[in-house]
Amino acid sequence: MPKIILEQIDDALATVALLMQAQGERGLALLPVFERLEREWEQISSLNDRLARAIARVNGRSS
């Protein structure tokens, strides 16, 4: 499920970036939205990495 969420956030980032570009200077109003999406992507990605390390640790000990 998190992979799908990351892909959705990637799509949203691209959409917001296009809207920002299309709006010129007024597009700066969307910058907080873009930054929020980036933070959410980073948090989910970091969580995925930590979970993968935890699982690898458990699997390494059970071998």
N, C-alpha and C positions, 0 to 999 in steps of 0.2 A: 503493500500500500504506500509506504513513504516514497518509493520511486515514482509512482504515479503523481503524488502530490508535488514532488520536485519538478516533474515535467510540466504540470499545470502552472506552477509558479514561474518556470522559465517562459512559458507561453504568455503569461500575464506581464512579465517584465518586458518582453518584446513588444507587446501591444502598447503598454504605457510609453515605452521609448518612442514608438512610432507616433503616438499621439503628441508627445512632447515636441518631437521634431516638426510635426505638421502645424503646431500652434505657435512656433517661433518663440518669442520672449514670453508669451502667455503660457507656454508649455512648462515654464518654471513652476507654475502652480501645482503641477503633478509630481514635482520632485519628491515631496514627502511620501507620496504613494509608492514611487519607485524605490526609495530607500527602505521603506517598510517591507516591501516584497523581498528586497535583497537580504534584509535581516532575517526574515522568516526562512528564506532558502538556506542561509548559512546555519541557522539553528537546527533545522531538520537534517541537513547534511552532517553536521557535527554529531547529532544524536545517532544517526545511522552509523557513522564511523565508530563511535563509542560502543554501540551495541555489537558491531562486527568484531571489535577487539575483545569484548567480553566473551562472545561465543567462541572465538578462536582460542582464548585462554582456557575455557572449559574443555573444548575439544582436544587441546594439546595435553591437558592433564589426564584425560580419560584414555589416552592412547598408551 
